Amino acid sequence: MSSEFVLKASCDASSGIVAAVSSYLAEHDCYISEMHQFDDEESNRFFMRAECRLEGGAQSIASVRDGFADQVARFNMDWEMLDKSEPVKVLLMVSKFDHCLDDLLYRHRKGELPMEITAVVSNHRDLRPMVEREGIRFVHLPVTKDNKAEQEKALLNIIDETNTDLVVLARYMQILSDSLCKKLHGRAINIHHSFLPGFKGAKPYHQAHERGVKLIGATAHYVTSDLDEGPIIEQSVQPVNHTYSPERLVAIGRDTETVALATAVRMHLEHRVFMYGNKTVVFK
């Protein structure tokens, strides 16, 4: 029987929240091994994350969960209690670029990411061999302007069929429809190259080279209907200078993208991210 769980909670800020939660957990033989909290004074919103384990064997996670709502009812709290032994079910989406997919598959193989990969979906066939070598289901859903709605429906069917919890766009080079973005709200992570200034369109690293940028980076964020404007989970940057060729910038860009995406995915899998509005609270 699993004995470790994560408690995530948020509510309007007021006194007595931490005392009520910690007292309840102590009364139910729960040892708190890690706790983070944050009070956002601008929104008057309180956030808490606690990692706990059951002591003594008298309780179960289900029994601790059952009584918690009554304990915190006066705070009007949004909360969930998540069994750490249950891996998050993740569907990966890719196109032709392989670096983010390769990195996630490697980290998964090494046990760094507590997830179960339900499938890899792509609008191209190029990465099928890489996926199937890992014994993972590969689904080819080619997208055109005429079949986009049909293919997004097929994607949703796969998500429902596999009980997927999270969708990761690991350099998937198609824009999702507003409808799909809304259905995946808080359940889809994308990776995007980011610069100061920001470069959009083809060959962003070549554009950066032409402007002589001094920093390049990548941003991992939740997907919203506002393209590349979703709540940010993680960012990675690297200093560069005038000696860097476009090809070298591309190589460094790959590194920043893999690091930012892998970190964001791990933060989500470990239940460390709270979304509110167009922002996040991430307890690392």
C-alpha positions in Angstrom: 0.0 0.0 0.0 1.3 3.4 -1.0 2.3 5.7 1.9 3.5 8.9 0.2 1.3 11.7 -1.1 1.3 15.3 -2.2 -1.2 17.8 -0.9 -1.8 20.9 -3.1 -4.1 23.6 -1.7 -5.1 27.2 -2.5 -7.6 29.6 -1.0 -8.1 33.2 0.0 -5.4 34.2 2.4 -6.4 34.2 6.1 -4.9 33.2 9.4 -5.0 29.6 10.7 -4.6 27.8 7.4 -1.2 26.2 8.0 -2.2 25.3 11.6 -5.4 23.6 10.5 -3.7 21.6 7.7 -0.6 20.5 9.8 -2.7 19.7 12.8 -5.1 17.5 10.7 -2.1 15.7 9.1 -0.4 15.1 12.5 -3.6 13.7 14.0 -3.7 11.2 11.1 -0.1 10.0 11.6 1.2 11.9 8.5 4.8 13.0 8.6 5.4 16.2 6.6 8.7 15.8 4.8 8.5 18.9 2.7 6.3 22.0 2.8 6.1 25.2 0.7 3.7 28.1 1.0 3.2 31.5 -0.7 0.8 34.3 0.0 0.3 36.5 -3.1 -0.5 39.9 -1.6 -1.7 41.3 -5.0 -4.5 38.7 -5.4 -4.9 37.8 -1.7 -4.4 34.2 -2.7 -2.7 31.6 -0.6 -0.9 28.5 -2.0 0.5 25.5 -0.2 2.2 22.3 -1.2 3.1 19.5 1.2 4.8 16.1 0.7 3.7 13.6 3.3 4.1 10.0 4.3 1.9 7.8 6.5 3.5 6.6 9.7 2.5 3.4 11.6 0.4 1.8 8.9 -2.9 2.6 10.6 -4.1 5.0 7.9 -4.4 4.9 4.2 -4.2 7.9 1.8 -7.9 7.4 1.0 -8.9 7.7 4.7 -6.8 10.8 5.2 -8.3 12.3 2.0 -11.9 11.5 3.2 -11.8 13.6 6.3 -9.8 16.5 5.0 -12.6 18.5 3.3 -14.5 18.9 6.6 -11.3 20.1 8.3 -10.7 22.9 5.8 -14.3 23.7 4.8 -14.2 27.2 6.5 -11.4 28.2 4.2 -13.3 27.5 1.0 -10.2 25.7 -0.2 -9.4 24.2 -3.6 -7.3 21.1 -2.9 -6.2 17.7 -4.1 -4.3 14.9 -2.4 -2.2 12.9 -4.9 -0.7 9.5 -4.5 3.0 9.7 -5.4 3.1 6.1 -6.5 0.7 6.8 -9.3 2.6 8.0 -12.4 1.0 10.8 -14.5 -0.2 9.6 -17.9 1.5 11.7 -20.6 1.0 12.0 -24.3 3.9 13.5 -26.3 3.4 15.4 -29.6 6.2 16.0 -32.1 6.8 17.0 -35.7 10.3 16.5 -37.3 12.7 18.0 -34.6 13.8 15.2 -32.4 15.9 16.8 -29.6 13.1 17.5 -27.1 11.5 14.1 -27.7 14.9 12.3 -27.4 15.7 14.1 -24.1 12.3 13.2 -22.6 12.5 9.6 -23.6 16.0 9.4 -22.1 15.0 11.0 -18.8 11.9 8.7 -18.7 14.1 5.6 -19.4 16.4 6.7 -16.5 13.6 7.1 -14.1 13.9 10.9 -13.8 10.3 11.6 -14.8 7.5 9.9 -12.9 5.2 9.4 -15.9 3.6 6.8 -18.1 3.9 7.7 -21.8 0.6 6.7 -23.3 1.5 7.5 -26.9 3.5 9.8 -29.2 1.4 11.6 -31.8 3.0 13.3 -34.8 2.0 15.0 -38.0 5.0 13.4 -39.7 6.5 9.8 -39.7 10.1 10.8 -39.3 10.4 10.0 -35.6 8.5 6.7 -35.6 11.7 4.6 -35.3 12.9 6.5 -32.3 9.5 6.0 -30.5 9.0 2.4 -31.4 12.5 1.5 -30.3 11.2 2.4 -26.8 8.2 0.2 -27.2 5.9 3.2 -27.2 2.8 3.6 -29.4 3.3 6.0 -32.3 0.3 7.6 -34.0 0.6 9.4 -37.3 -2.0 12.2 -37.6 -1.0 14.3 -40.7 -2.6 17.8 -40.6 -3.8 19.9 -43.5 -6.0 23.0 -43.5 -8.9 20.7 -44.7 -8.6 18.0 -42.0 -7.4 19.9 -38.9 -10.7 19.6 -37.1 -11.0 15.9 -37.9 -7.4 15.2 -36.7 -7.9 17.2 -33.5 -11.0 15.1 -32.8 -8.9 11.9 -33.3 -6.3 13.3 -30.9 -9.0 13.9 -28.3 -10.2 10.4 -28.8 -6.7 9.1 -28.1 -6.4 11.3 -25.0 -9.7 9.9 -23.7 -9.0 6.3 -24.6 -5.7 6.3 -22.8 -6.9 8.5 -19.8 -4.0 10.9 -20.6 -3.5 13.5 -17.9 -0.9 15.7 -19.6 -0.1 16.6 -23.2 3.5 17.7 -24.0 4.2 19.5 -27.2 7.8 18.6 -27.7 8.4 20.8 -30.7 5.1 20.0 -32.3 4.9 22.5 -35.2 1.2 22.9 -35.6 -1.0 25.6 -34.0 -3.8 24.1 -31.9 -7.3 25.4 -32.4 -8.9 27.6 -29.8 -11.4 24.8 -29.0 -8.7 22.2 -28.4 -6.7 24.7 -26.2 -9.7 25.2 -24.0 -10.3 21.5 -23.7 -6.7 21.0 -22.7 -6.6 24.0 -20.3 -3.9 23.3 -17.6 -3.2 19.9 -19.2 -0.8 20.8 -22.1 2.7 22.2 -22.0 4.6 23.7 -24.9 8.2 24.8 -25.5 9.0 28.0 -27.4 12.3 29.7 -28.3 12.5 33.1 -26.5 14.8 35.9 -27.1 15.3 39.5 -26.2 13.8 40.7 -28.5 11.5 37.9 -29.5 11.8 36.5 -33.0 8.9 34.9 -34.7 8.6 33.0 -38.0 11.2 31.0 -39.8 14.8 30.5 -38.6 14.5 32.4 -35.3 18.2 31.7 -34.4 19.3 33.1 -37.7 17.3 36.2 -37.0 18.9 36.4 -33.6 22.4 36.2 -35.2 21.6 39.0 -37.6 20.5 41.2 -34.6 23.6 40.4 -32.6 21.7 39.1 -29.5 23.5 38.6 -26.2 21.1 36.1 -24.7 19.1 33.2 -26.2 16.7 31.1 -24.3 13.5 29.0 -24.2 10.2 29.2 -22.4 8.0 26.2 -21.3 4.5 27.3 -20.7 0.9 26.0 -20.5 -1.0 26.1 -23.8 -3.7 28.7 -24.2 -5.6 30.0 -27.2 -3.3 33.1 -27.1 -0.4 31.7 -29.1 2.8 31.3 -27.0 1.2 33.6 -24.3 0.3 30.9 -21.7 1.3 30.8 -18.0 5.1 30.3 -17.8 6.4 27.3 -15.9 10.2 27.4 -16.7 12.7 29.4 -18.6 16.3 28.7 -19.6 18.8 31.1 -21.0 22.4 31.1 -22.2 24.7 34.0 -22.8 26.1 34.3 -26.4 28.2 36.9 -28.3 29.2 38.1 -31.7 31.5 35.1 -32.4 28.6 32.6 -32.4 27.5 31.4 -35.9 23.8 30.8 -36.6 24.6 27.0 -36.5 26.1 27.3 -33.1 23.1 29.4 -31.9 20.8 26.6 -33.1 22.8 24.0 -31.2 22.7 26.1 -28.0 19.0 26.7 -28.6 18.4 23.0 -28.6 20.0 22.7 -25.2 18.0 25.5 -23.7 14.8 24.0 -25.1 15.4 20.5 -23.8 16.4 21.8 -20.3 13.4 24.2 -20.0 10.9 21.6 -21.2 12.2 18.7 -19.1 12.2 20.9 -16.0 8.6 22.2 -16.7 7.4 18.6 -17.3 9.0 17.4 -14.1 7.5 20.3 -12.1 4.1 19.4 -13.4 4.5 15.6 -12.8 5.6 16.3 -9.2 2.5 18.5 -8.7 4.6 21.6 -8.0 2.8 24.0 -10.3 -0.3 26.1 -9.5 -2.0 28.0 -12.3 -3.8 31.2 -11.5 -4.8 33.7 -14.2 -2.0 34.0 -16.6 0.7 33.2 -14.0 2.0 30.2 -12.1 3.4 29.5 -8.7 6.1 26.8 -8.9 7.4 25.3 -5.7 10.8 23.8 -6.5 
